[in-house]
Amino acid sequence: MLDNEKQEFAYATYPDLRGKRVVVTGGGSGIGAELTAAFASQGAQVVFLDIAEEASRELEASLAGSEHAPRFVRCDLTDLDQLKAVFAGIEESLGGVDILLNNAANDDRHEIEDVTPAYWDSRMNVNLRHKFFCTQAVLPGMKQRGAGVILNFGSISWHLPHTQLHLYMTAKAGIEGMTRALAREVGKYGIRANTVVPGAVRTPRQQALWHNPEEEARILAGQCIPERVEMQDVAALALFLASNNARRCSGREYFVDAGWYGA
């Protein structure tokens, strides 16, 4: 174990995040749940969206003692009418959105030969399309206030030679291009946009579905730092990029992958 791993992890505190109005998509489990908890710990007003109702209600209850108790709103982000209505309700209840964390995604495995037009559309809707329309929903208020932060969550997957993730990797590559285009257009309004690119993050889903000794060894051998990336590492980067400490950071991709260059 590395020396710095022996120290207990603690988030940095960003006073300017206190009271900020934050929306986290896919915020009920995995990395999204850690984002919800991390921003709540900063004193932010967090609303998190998800379709996993049981896990989301449990998270909501566990964080009820926060300065501003995070609020769960069920939302199927692939239903654009529902998405629009949910964001209108959030804007009305919170008075605006200062920070949008576009995190929701699904990395179902598939073979190229099995992809149908309908499956293509479903994967783009789950992993890419909603990020654009969530952004579209919060931009008017951000422009009016002259400030805002949008963080789109990508993936290390398309930077490495993975297989059975063709559509997921296509969508995640698109996120980086979409973010760069967005940052150029909204910077003049005081709005920043960046992509967070997580590596092989140890989430409950990943551990349950893909964990085995051979896979673990392969990942660690490909990383510069031979320690697994944790959900807290991703949330720590998101806190920084959302804070005023990152006020000159926009239009870029920020990796938290322990330097994963290998296969």
Summary of the structure (lengths in Angstrom):
residues: 263
radius of gyration: 17.8
end to end distance: 22.6
largest distance: 51.9
contacts: 865
relative contact order: 0.15
helix: 52%
strand: 16%
